Structure formats: C-alpha cells, structure tokens
C-alpha cells in the first residue's frame, strides 16, 4: 500500500502546481526592481544628441518610462495608446529608445506621433539592462522619490491605462 501512496502524492503535487501555473498571467512577471530606486542613468536625447536626460531630472514628480524601438512590432501596436494618453497631460512620459538607430527612432516618431516629453537614446541597451528589460515594449511607473512602483511587460492598452496606470498615478501624486 505504501508503495502506491508515494507516486500518488507526487502526482497530486504535480497537478496542484500545474493548476496554479495555468492561472498565472505570463504578462505579470514580478520585477525585482518594484519598490526599489530606479537605476541611475544619463543618456543623450534622441532628438537632441548634444543634450542629455537622466532619472534625476525627473525627481519630485511621478513619471513613466516607456521602453520602445522602431523595429518593435508590439511598440507600433501600443503607440496610438501613448499618443492619446499624452494628450491628457497627466504625467510626463519619458521614452527609452532601446537598441535602435537614432535616425530610425526619430523618423518613427515623426511618422506616428511623439507622445514623449523626452526620449533617451539607449543605443547599446545598457540602461534597459539596468531596468531589467528583456523585451520591448515595457513600461515603468516611477514615483516622486524615484522608486519604481509598477512594471508593465508588453503593450499598454486603453484598459491598462484606465484600470492600472491612472489609479496608481493618482495615488502616487497624492502621496
């Protein structure tokens, strides 16, 4: 009897883990940076290579960092959402043009609209790596103290803006 109980227990444990795994959302990968200071960076601006932008330039305000690239198909999908959101003027949106060609990034924004307060140019992807980016698009909500409060993996949708970003931004602006 005992020799049947062990395989049965292993089988039941596997079924439980499988059941839990199937209920998880693969877009909600927990980031080890949530609740920690955003990585410091200083990069040239996409449109003005003689000027820089840094995380410290955004101190004292809630802001978004949207990691994007002209070669990214999903970025094209979410871009109209950012253009519409930027018109609300709720919070500054900093673009992080990731592993791109400067000319391609500027042309892409000229063609599709520029929702960003400013775009940083991360040609070699080092700042993206510091933020734990493993694919684009990704978006971070950063509070007034420079702490990352939320990470969105994949395209932002109007529902994500309404259900997650706007309530969080409102809460962080009150704090």
C-alpha positions in Angstrom: 0.0 0.0 0.0 2.8 2.4 0.9 4.5 2.0 -2.5 1.3 3.3 -4.2 1.0 6.3 -1.9 4.3 7.9 -2.8 3.6 8.0 -6.6 0.0 9.2 -5.8 1.3 12.0 -3.6 3.8 13.1 -6.3 1.1 13.0 -8.9 -1.3 15.1 -6.8 1.5 17.7 -6.1 2.2 18.0 -9.8 -1.5 18.5 -10.6 -1.6 21.3 -7.9 1.5 23.0 -9.3 0.1 22.7 -12.9 -3.2 24.1 -11.8 -1.5 27.1 -10.1 0.7 27.7 -13.1 -2.2 27.7 -15.6 -3.9 30.5 -13.6 -0.9 32.8 -13.7 -0.7 35.6 -16.3 2.6 35.4 -18.2 2.5 39.2 -18.7 2.7 39.7 -14.9 6.3 38.7 -14.4 7.3 40.1 -11.0 10.2 42.5 -11.2 12.8 42.6 -8.5 13.0 46.3 -9.0 9.5 47.1 -7.8 9.8 49.1 -4.6 13.4 49.9 -5.3 15.0 53.1 -6.7 15.1 53.4 -10.4 18.6 52.8 -11.8 20.5 56.0 -12.3 21.2 56.9 -15.9 22.4 59.7 -18.1 21.8 59.3 -21.8 21.7 61.6 -24.8 18.3 62.7 -26.0 17.0 61.0 -29.2 16.2 64.3 -30.9 19.0 66.4 -29.4 22.2 64.4 -29.2 24.0 67.3 -27.7 21.7 67.3 -24.6 21.2 64.6 -22.0 18.3 63.3 -19.9 18.7 61.5 -16.6 16.5 59.9 -14.0 17.5 62.6 -11.6 16.0 65.2 -14.0 12.6 63.7 -13.2 12.9 63.9 -9.4 10.0 65.2 -7.5 7.3 64.1 -9.9 5.6 60.9 -10.9 6.6 59.8 -14.3 6.5 56.9 -16.8 9.4 55.3 -18.6 8.3 53.6 -21.8 10.9 51.4 -23.4 10.4 51.2 -27.2 12.1 50.8 -30.5 11.3 51.5 -34.2 11.9 47.8 -35.0 9.4 46.6 -32.4 6.1 45.4 -33.8 4.3 45.5 -30.4 5.5 49.1 -29.9 3.6 50.0 -33.1 0.5 48.4 -31.6 0.7 50.4 -28.3 1.9 53.7 -29.8 -1.5 55.2 -30.6 -2.5 54.5 -26.9 0.5 56.5 -25.8 -0.3 59.3 -28.2 -3.9 59.5 -26.9 -2.7 59.3 -23.2 -0.1 62.1 -23.7 -2.9 64.4 -24.8 -4.4 64.1 -21.2 -1.1 65.6 -19.9 -1.5 63.5 -16.7 2.2 62.7 -16.2 5.5 63.1 -18.1 6.3 60.1 -20.3 10.0 59.5 -20.9 10.7 57.3 -23.9 13.7 55.0 -23.8 14.6 54.3 -27.4 16.2 50.8 -26.9 18.9 49.2 -29.1 17.8 51.3 -32.1 19.3 53.5 -34.8 18.9 57.2 -33.9 17.6 58.1 -37.4 15.1 55.2 -37.4 13.8 56.3 -34.0 13.4 59.9 -34.9 11.7 59.0 -38.2 9.4 56.6 -36.4 8.2 59.3 -34.0 7.8 61.8 -36.8 5.7 59.4 -38.7 3.5 58.0 -35.9 3.5 61.0 -33.5 5.6 61.7 -30.4 3.9 61.2 -27.1 7.1 61.6 -25.1 8.1 64.6 -23.0 11.6 63.5 -24.0 13.2 60.3 -25.4 16.5 59.0 -24.2 18.7 57.1 -26.7 19.9 53.8 -25.4 21.8 52.5 -28.4 23.7 49.7 -26.7 20.8 48.8 -24.3 22.8 49.2 -21.1 20.2 51.3 -19.4 17.5 48.9 -20.5 19.5 46.0 -18.9 19.8 48.0 -15.7 16.0 48.3 -15.7 15.7 44.5 -16.3 14.2 44.9 -19.7 14.2 41.7 -21.7 11.9 42.7 -24.5 10.1 45.8 -25.7 7.8 47.4 -25.1 8.0 47.6 -21.3 6.7 50.5 -19.2 7.6 51.6 -15.6 5.8 53.9 -13.3 8.3 55.8 -11.1 7.2 57.8 -8.1 8.3 61.3 -6.8 11.1 59.7 -4.9 12.5 57.8 -7.9 11.1 54.5 -6.8 9.7 52.0 -9.3 6.1 51.2 -8.4 4.9 49.3 -11.4 6.2 47.4 -14.4 4.1 46.6 -17.5 5.5 44.0 -19.8 4.2 44.1 -23.3 1.9 46.6 -25.0 -0.1 49.1 -22.9 -3.8 49.0 -23.8 -6.5 51.5 -23.0 -7.8 49.1 -20.4 -4.4 49.0 -18.7 -4.3 52.8 -18.7 -7.8 53.0 -17.2 -7.6 50.1 -14.7 -3.9 50.2 -13.6 -1.9 53.2 -14.6 -4.3 56.1 -13.9 -5.4 54.9 -10.4 -1.7 54.3 -9.5 -0.6 57.7 -10.8 -3.4 59.4 -8.9 -2.4 57.6 -5.7 1.3 58.4 -6.1 0.6 62.1 -6.8 -1.4 62.3 -3.5 1.5 60.7 -1.6 
